Amino acid sequence: MKFRVERDVLADAVTWTARTLPTRPPAPVLAGVRIEADAQGVINLASFDYETSARSEIPAEVAEPGTVLVSGRLLAEISRALPNKPVDVALEGNKVIVTCGASRFTLLTMPVDEYPALPGLPEVSGTVSGDAFTHAVAQVTVAASRDDTLPLLTGVRVEIEGERITLLSTDRYRLALRELTWTPATPGFSAVALVRARTLNDVAKSLGSGGLVNVGLSTGQGLDLVGFEAGGRQTTSQLVEGDYPAVRRLFPDSTPIHAVVATAPLIEAAKRVSLVAERNTPIRLSFSDGQVVLDAGHGDDAQASEALEAVLVGEDIAVAFNPQFLLDGLGALGTDFVRLSFTHPNKPVEFTGQGSLDGEDDSAYRYLLVPIRFTG
């Protein structure tokens, strides 16, 4: 095998393909990236850990076709460190020689015949706007659990019904729901899948930068997979098994009290006031006519408070939140104003976005946050 490729092209492709490689692979070959050069001038790079696969395709000047397997992380580090010149890659015996300008690296190969076969990309189920997909995933994954002892809650529930996709996630303390539209491959397409939040977030960031993303779902066929493809890159991931809790019912049917506050000033005030909030202590929000007062700390501890303009509909109400969970929800909205809808001081509070102070709330994204009980 022998080929020449542009440095930036190689570095981007290797870094992307190797990004999900396990730090402690169950088999040594799973730490590798498989490089396949064909006579048509195309280099295919692949990685696989039995759960997630990644493929990347780049153009190159191929002098000798062939296939090798080398350490993915090492090749990624080397390719990013090379000078900005064409890179020559050649197989010599059981070693791969990487030459770029005056730089020369020698990498040991791994037995490519021991590398597992990668799963195929599921048949395309539909297409979604990359930008919309990236934004929606970022809004929902903030609420997914990071506790691997609760694998169900580390996933995002994806519900597809015709031209509408609904994404849901929860870590038991908050719940995020986002709806967006897509173009199904067949009219009336319907499916439900549970995708790892970490995988979905990574895919959205790396594949969703403009253009369209093809999405494929393969369920009930032995191996349940989700696949994504865009810009010459493909990735697949096994779906999370199990029945996701019925979380939709947690959203209140009606809310007798709501308040509207400018989002950016509320975020900045919450950041300032939370500086005095000790670990696991809340930040309190007290709503009254025309204002909301944020405060944290009590007794002999450091204290902080700040007042902001707010529109309140209904009776005065005070709630307390985990500061980071509050900031996560506010930051995910992406709107100039936030509407907080209440049923009771100790019941979950629904956050939705508004474009203006007296406008209608946008229900495409809903963030439900459980308050922390407090006294005083």
MINU-485434 format. One record per residue (C-alpha): residue number from 1; chain; x, y, z. Coordinates in steps of 0.5 Angstrom, whole numbers, plus 500, padded with zeros to 3 digits. Layout:
residues N
+-----+--------+-----+-----+-----+
| num | chaine |  px |  py |  pz |
+-----+--------+-----+-----+-----+
| NUM |      A |   X |   Y |   Z |
...
+-----+--------+-----+-----+-----+
//
This chain:
residues 376
+-----+--------+-----+-----+-----+
| num | chaine |  px |  py |  pz |
+-----+--------+-----+-----+-----+
|   1 |      A | 500 | 500 | 500 |
|   2 |      A | 503 | 507 | 498 |
|   3 |      A | 499 | 514 | 498 |
|   4 |      A | 500 | 521 | 498 |
|   5 |      A | 495 | 526 | 501 |
|   6 |      A | 494 | 533 | 504 |
|   7 |      A | 496 | 534 | 511 |
|   8 |      A | 489 | 537 | 513 |
|   9 |      A | 485 | 532 | 510 |
|  10 |      A | 489 | 526 | 513 |
|  11 |      A | 489 | 530 | 520 |
|  12 |      A | 481 | 531 | 520 |
|  13 |      A | 479 | 524 | 517 |
|  14 |      A | 484 | 520 | 522 |
|  15 |      A | 482 | 525 | 528 |
|  16 |      A | 474 | 524 | 527 |
|  17 |      A | 475 | 516 | 525 |
|  18 |      A | 479 | 515 | 532 |
|  19 |      A | 475 | 520 | 536 |
|  20 |      A | 470 | 514 | 539 |
|  21 |      A | 476 | 509 | 540 |
|  22 |      A | 476 | 506 | 547 |
|  23 |      A | 481 | 507 | 552 |
|  24 |      A | 481 | 500 | 554 |
|  25 |      A | 479 | 496 | 548 |
|  26 |      A | 477 | 489 | 550 |
|  27 |      A | 482 | 487 | 544 |
|  28 |      A | 488 | 490 | 542 |
|  29 |      A | 486 | 491 | 535 |
|  30 |      A | 480 | 495 | 537 |
|  31 |      A | 485 | 501 | 538 |
|  32 |      A | 486 | 501 | 531 |
|  33 |      A | 484 | 505 | 525 |
|  34 |      A | 483 | 501 | 519 |
|  35 |      A | 486 | 504 | 513 |
|  36 |      A | 484 | 502 | 506 |
|  37 |      A | 487 | 505 | 499 |
|  38 |      A | 484 | 503 | 493 |
|  39 |      A | 486 | 504 | 486 |
|  40 |      A | 481 | 509 | 484 |
|  41 |      A | 484 | 514 | 489 |
|  42 |      A | 480 | 513 | 495 |
|  43 |      A | 482 | 512 | 502 |
|  44 |      A | 477 | 509 | 507 |
|  45 |      A | 478 | 510 | 514 |
|  46 |      A | 474 | 506 | 519 |
|  47 |      A | 474 | 504 | 527 |
|  48 |      A | 469 | 500 | 531 |
|  49 |      A | 469 | 498 | 538 |
|  50 |      A | 463 | 493 | 537 |
|  51 |      A | 458 | 499 | 539 |
|  52 |      A | 460 | 504 | 535 |
|  53 |      A | 463 | 504 | 528 |
|  54 |      A | 466 | 510 | 524 |
|  55 |      A | 468 | 511 | 517 |
|  56 |      A | 471 | 516 | 513 |
|  57 |      A | 472 | 517 | 506 |
|  58 |      A | 478 | 522 | 503 |
|  59 |      A | 481 | 523 | 496 |
|  60 |      A | 489 | 521 | 495 |
|  61 |      A | 494 | 519 | 490 |
|  62 |      A | 494 | 512 | 491 |
|  63 |      A | 500 | 509 | 488 |
|  64 |      A | 499 | 502 | 491 |
|  65 |      A | 492 | 499 | 493 |
|  66 |      A | 492 | 496 | 500 |
|  67 |      A | 490 | 495 | 507 |
|  68 |      A | 493 | 496 | 514 |
|  69 |      A | 491 | 497 | 521 |
|  70 |      A | 495 | 502 | 526 |
|  71 |      A | 494 | 505 | 532 |
|  72 |      A | 488 | 510 | 531 |
|  73 |      A | 490 | 515 | 537 |
|  74 |      A | 497 | 515 | 535 |
|  75 |      A | 496 | 516 | 528 |
|  76 |      A | 491 | 522 | 530 |
|  77 |      A | 496 | 525 | 534 |
|  78 |      A | 502 | 525 | 529 |
|  79 |      A | 498 | 527 | 523 |
|  80 |      A | 496 | 533 | 527 |
|  81 |      A | 503 | 535 | 529 |
|  82 |      A | 506 | 534 | 522 |
|  83 |      A | 508 | 540 | 518 |
|  84 |      A | 503 | 543 | 513 |
|  85 |      A | 506 | 539 | 507 |
|  86 |      A | 503 | 533 | 503 |
|  87 |      A | 504 | 527 | 507 |
|  88 |      A | 506 | 520 | 504 |
|  89 |      A | 504 | 514 | 507 |
|  90 |      A | 507 | 507 | 505 |
|  91 |      A | 507 | 500 | 508 |
|  92 |      A | 514 | 497 | 509 |
|  93 |      A | 514 | 490 | 511 |
|  94 |      A | 510 | 490 | 518 |
|  95 |      A | 511 | 497 | 519 |
|  96 |      A | 507 | 504 | 516 |
|  97 |      A | 512 | 509 | 514 |
|  98 |      A | 509 | 516 | 515 |
|  99 |      A | 513 | 522 | 511 |
| 100 |      A | 512 | 529 | 511 |
| 101 |      A | 517 | 534 | 509 |
| 102 |      A | 523 | 533 | 514 |
| 103 |      A | 519 | 529 | 519 |
| 104 |      A | 519 | 521 | 518 |
| 105 |      A | 515 | 517 | 523 |
| 106 |      A | 514 | 509 | 523 |
| 107 |      A | 508 | 505 | 526 |
| 108 |      A | 507 | 498 | 527 |
| 109 |      A | 502 | 495 | 524 |
| 110 |      A | 496 | 490 | 527 |
| 111 |      A | 494 | 484 | 524 |
| 112 |      A | 488 | 487 | 520 |
| 113 |      A | 485 | 480 | 519 |
| 114 |      A | 483 | 480 | 526 |
| 115 |      A | 479 | 486 | 525 |
| 116 |      A | 472 | 485 | 526 |
| 117 |      A | 467 | 486 | 520 |
| 118 |      A | 464 | 493 | 521 |
| 119 |      A | 456 | 493 | 521 |
| 120 |      A | 453 | 496 | 515 |
| 121 |      A | 450 | 503 | 515 |
| 122 |      A | 442 | 502 | 516 |
| 123 |      A | 438 | 504 | 510 |
| 124 |      A | 436 | 511 | 510 |
| 125 |      A | 430 | 512 | 513 |
| 126 |      A | 430 | 520 | 512 |
| 127 |      A | 434 | 526 | 512 |
| 128 |      A | 434 | 532 | 517 |
| 129 |      A | 438 | 539 | 516 |
| 130 |      A | 444 | 539 | 519 |
| 131 |      A | 444 | 545 | 523 |
| 132 |      A | 437 | 544 | 526 |
| 133 |      A | 439 | 537 | 528 |
| 134 |      A | 445 | 540 | 531 |
| 135 |      A | 441 | 545 | 535 |
| 136 |      A | 436 | 540 | 537 |
| 137 |      A | 441 | 535 | 540 |
| 138 |      A | 444 | 540 | 544 |
| 139 |      A | 438 | 542 | 547 |
| 140 |      A | 436 | 535 | 549 |
| 141 |      A | 442 | 532 | 551 |
| 142 |      A | 443 | 537 | 557 |
| 143 |      A | 438 | 533 | 561 |
| 144 |      A | 441 | 526 | 559 |
| 145 |      A | 444 | 522 | 565 |
| 146 |      A | 451 | 521 | 566 |
| 147 |      A | 450 | 516 | 571 |
| 148 |      A | 452 | 509 | 567 |
| 149 |      A | 449 | 505 | 572 |
| 150 |      A | 442 | 508 | 569 |
| 151 |      A | 444 | 506 | 562 |
| 152 |      A | 436 | 507 | 560 |
| 153 |      A | 437 | 515 | 562 |
| 154 |      A | 444 | 516 | 559 |
| 155 |      A | 440 | 515 | 552 |
| 156 |      A | 435 | 520 | 548 |
| 157 |      A | 429 | 517 | 546 |
| 158 |      A | 427 | 519 | 539 |
| 159 |      A | 420 | 518 | 537 |
| 160 |      A | 419 | 519 | 529 |
| 161 |      A | 412 | 520 | 526 |
| 162 |      A | 411 | 522 | 519 |
| 163 |      A | 415 | 529 | 518 |
| 164 |      A | 416 | 530 | 526 |
| 165 |      A | 421 | 528 | 530 |
| 166 |      A | 421 | 528 | 538 |
| 167 |      A | 427 | 528 | 542 |
| 168 |      A | 426 | 526 | 550 |
| 169 |      A | 431 | 526 | 555 |
| 170 |      A | 431 | 526 | 563 |
| 171 |      A | 436 | 525 | 569 |
| 172 |      A | 430 | 524 | 574 |
| 173 |      A | 431 | 532 | 576 |
| 174 |      A | 430 | 535 | 569 |
| 175 |      A | 426 | 533 | 563 |
| 176 |      A | 428 | 536 | 556 |
| 177 |      A | 423 | 535 | 550 |
| 178 |      A | 425 | 538 | 543 |
| 179 |      A | 421 | 537 | 536 |
| 180 |      A | 423 | 538 | 529 |
| 181 |      A | 421 | 536 | 522 |
| 182 |      A | 425 | 532 | 517 |
| 183 |      A | 424 | 529 | 511 |
| 184 |      A | 422 | 521 | 511 |
| 185 |      A | 424 | 517 | 506 |
| 186 |      A | 417 | 514 | 506 |
| 187 |      A | 411 | 517 | 507 |
| 188 |      A | 408 | 516 | 514 |
| 189 |      A | 414 | 513 | 517 |
| 190 |      A | 414 | 511 | 524 |
| 191 |      A | 419 | 509 | 529 |
| 192 |      A | 422 | 509 | 536 |
| 193 |      A | 429 | 508 | 538 |
| 194 |      A | 433 | 510 | 544 |
| 195 |      A | 440 | 513 | 542 |
| 196 |      A | 446 | 514 | 547 |
| 197 |      A | 446 | 521 | 548 |
| 198 |      A | 454 | 522 | 548 |
| 199 |      A | 454 | 518 | 541 |
| 200 |      A | 448 | 523 | 539 |
| 201 |      A | 451 | 529 | 541 |
| 202 |      A | 458 | 527 | 538 |
| 203 |      A | 455 | 526 | 531 |
| 204 |      A | 451 | 532 | 531 |
| 205 |      A | 457 | 536 | 533 |
| 206 |      A | 461 | 533 | 527 |
| 207 |      A | 456 | 531 | 522 |
| 208 |      A | 451 | 537 | 523 |
| 209 |      A | 456 | 543 | 520 |
| 210 |      A | 451 | 545 | 514 |
| 211 |      A | 448 | 541 | 509 |
| 212 |      A | 444 | 535 | 510 |
| 213 |      A | 444 | 529 | 515 |
| 214 |      A | 442 | 522 | 512 |
| 215 |      A | 439 | 518 | 518 |
| 216 |      A | 438 | 510 | 518 |
| 217 |      A | 434 | 506 | 523 |
| 218 |      A | 434 | 498 | 523 |
| 219 |      A | 430 | 495 | 529 |
| 220 |      A | 427 | 488 | 530 |
| 221 |      A | 432 | 485 | 525 |
| 222 |      A | 437 | 482 | 530 |
| 223 |      A | 442 | 488 | 531 |
| 224 |      A | 438 | 494 | 533 |
| 225 |      A | 442 | 500 | 530 |
| 226 |      A | 442 | 507 | 528 |
| 227 |      A | 446 | 510 | 523 |
| 228 |      A | 448 | 517 | 520 |
| 229 |      A | 451 | 519 | 514 |
| 230 |      A | 454 | 526 | 511 |
| 231 |      A | 460 | 529 | 507 |
| 232 |      A | 463 | 522 | 506 |
| 233 |      A | 463 | 520 | 513 |
| 234 |      A | 458 | 515 | 516 |
| 235 |      A | 457 | 512 | 524 |
| 236 |      A | 453 | 507 | 527 |
| 237 |      A | 451 | 506 | 534 |
| 238 |      A | 447 | 500 | 537 |
| 239 |      A | 441 | 502 | 540 |
| 240 |      A | 440 | 502 | 548 |
| 241 |      A | 435 | 496 | 550 |
| 242 |      A | 430 | 497 | 555 |
| 243 |      A | 423 | 501 | 556 |
| 244 |      A | 424 | 508 | 557 |
| 245 |      A | 420 | 511 | 562 |
| 246 |      A | 413 | 515 | 560 |
| 247 |      A | 416 | 522 | 562 |
| 248 |      A | 411 | 526 | 557 |
| 249 |      A | 406 | 525 | 562 |
| 250 |      A | 410 | 529 | 567 |
| 251 |      A | 409 | 536 | 563 |
| 252 |      A | 403 | 540 | 566 |
| 253 |      A | 396 | 540 | 563 |
| 254 |      A | 395 | 547 | 565 |
| 255 |      A | 399 | 552 | 569 |
| 256 |      A | 396 | 558 | 573 |
| 257 |      A | 402 | 562 | 574 |
| 258 |      A | 407 | 564 | 569 |
| 259 |      A | 413 | 569 | 569 |
| 260 |      A | 417 | 572 | 563 |
| 261 |      A | 424 | 574 | 564 |
| 262 |      A | 429 | 577 | 559 |
| 263 |      A | 434 | 570 | 558 |
| 264 |      A | 441 | 573 | 557 |
| 265 |      A | 440 | 578 | 564 |
| 266 |      A | 437 | 572 | 568 |
| 267 |      A | 443 | 567 | 566 |
| 268 |      A | 448 | 573 | 568 |
| 269 |      A | 445 | 574 | 574 |
| 270 |      A | 444 | 567 | 576 |
| 271 |      A | 452 | 566 | 574 |
| 272 |      A | 453 | 572 | 579 |
| 273 |      A | 449 | 570 | 585 |
| 274 |      A | 451 | 562 | 584 |
| 275 |      A | 458 | 564 | 586 |
| 276 |      A | 456 | 564 | 593 |
| 277 |      A | 452 | 558 | 593 |
| 278 |      A | 456 | 552 | 596 |
| 279 |      A | 456 | 545 | 593 |
| 280 |      A | 449 | 542 | 593 |
| 281 |      A | 445 | 548 | 595 |
| 282 |      A | 440 | 552 | 591 |
| 283 |      A | 439 | 559 | 588 |
| 284 |      A | 432 | 562 | 590 |
| 285 |      A | 428 | 566 | 585 |
| 286 |      A | 422 | 570 | 588 |
| 287 |      A | 417 | 572 | 583 |
| 288 |      A | 413 | 578 | 585 |
| 289 |      A | 409 | 584 | 581 |
| 290 |      A | 414 | 587 | 576 |
| 291 |      A | 421 | 583 | 578 |
| 292 |      A | 424 | 577 | 580 |
| 293 |      A | 430 | 577 | 586 |
| 294 |      A | 435 | 572 | 585 |
| 295 |      A | 439 | 570 | 592 |
| 296 |      A | 443 | 565 | 595 |
| 297 |      A | 447 | 563 | 601 |
| 298 |      A | 444 | 564 | 608 |
| 299 |      A | 446 | 565 | 616 |
| 300 |      A | 453 | 566 | 617 |
| 301 |      A | 455 | 564 | 610 |
| 302 |      A | 457 | 568 | 604 |
| 303 |      A | 450 | 571 | 601 |
| 304 |      A | 448 | 574 | 594 |
| 305 |      A | 442 | 577 | 591 |
| 306 |      A | 440 | 581 | 585 |
| 307 |      A | 433 | 583 | 582 |
| 308 |      A | 431 | 583 | 575 |
| 309 |      A | 425 | 586 | 571 |
| 310 |      A | 420 | 580 | 570 |
| 311 |      A | 413 | 580 | 568 |
| 312 |      A | 408 | 576 | 573 |
| 313 |      A | 402 | 573 | 571 |
| 314 |      A | 398 | 570 | 577 |
| 315 |      A | 400 | 570 | 585 |
| 316 |      A | 407 | 571 | 588 |
| 317 |      A | 411 | 565 | 588 |
| 318 |      A | 418 | 563 | 590 |
| 319 |      A | 422 | 557 | 588 |
| 320 |      A | 429 | 554 | 588 |
| 321 |      A | 434 | 550 | 583 |
| 322 |      A | 440 | 547 | 583 |
| 323 |      A | 444 | 553 | 580 |
| 324 |      A | 447 | 548 | 574 |
| 325 |      A | 441 | 545 | 572 |
| 326 |      A | 438 | 552 | 572 |
| 327 |      A | 443 | 555 | 567 |
| 328 |      A | 443 | 549 | 563 |
| 329 |      A | 436 | 550 | 561 |
| 330 |      A | 436 | 557 | 560 |
| 331 |      A | 443 | 556 | 556 |
| 332 |      A | 439 | 551 | 551 |
| 333 |      A | 433 | 556 | 550 |
| 334 |      A | 436 | 560 | 545 |
| 335 |      A | 431 | 565 | 545 |
| 336 |      A | 431 | 573 | 548 |
| 337 |      A | 426 | 571 | 553 |
| 338 |      A | 424 | 565 | 558 |
| 339 |      A | 417 | 563 | 560 |
| 340 |      A | 417 | 560 | 567 |
| 341 |      A | 410 | 556 | 568 |
| 342 |      A | 408 | 554 | 575 |
| 343 |      A | 403 | 550 | 578 |
| 344 |      A | 406 | 550 | 585 |
| 345 |      A | 413 | 552 | 589 |
| 346 |      A | 415 | 545 | 590 |
| 347 |      A | 412 | 542 | 583 |
| 348 |      A | 416 | 542 | 577 |
| 349 |      A | 417 | 548 | 573 |
| 350 |      A | 417 | 548 | 565 |
| 351 |      A | 421 | 553 | 561 |
| 352 |      A | 420 | 555 | 554 |
| 353 |      A | 422 | 560 | 550 |
| 354 |      A | 419 | 567 | 547 |
| 355 |      A | 421 | 572 | 542 |
| 356 |      A | 419 | 578 | 545 |
| 357 |      A | 416 | 580 | 552 |
| 358 |      A | 409 | 579 | 551 |
| 359 |      A | 409 | 574 | 545 |
| 360 |      A | 407 | 567 | 545 |
| 361 |      A | 412 | 562 | 548 |
| 362 |      A | 415 | 557 | 543 |
| 363 |      A | 413 | 550 | 545 |
| 364 |      A | 418 | 546 | 540 |
| 365 |      A | 423 | 546 | 546 |
| 366 |      A | 420 | 545 | 553 |
| 367 |      A | 425 | 544 | 559 |
| 368 |      A | 422 | 541 | 566 |
| 369 |      A | 426 | 542 | 572 |
| 370 |      A | 424 | 540 | 579 |
| 371 |      A | 425 | 545 | 584 |
| 372 |      A | 429 | 544 | 591 |
| 373 |      A | 425 | 545 | 597 |
| 374 |      A | 427 | 550 | 602 |
| 375 |      A | 425 | 553 | 608 |
| 376 |      A | 425 | 561 | 610 |
+-----+--------+-----+-----+-----+
//
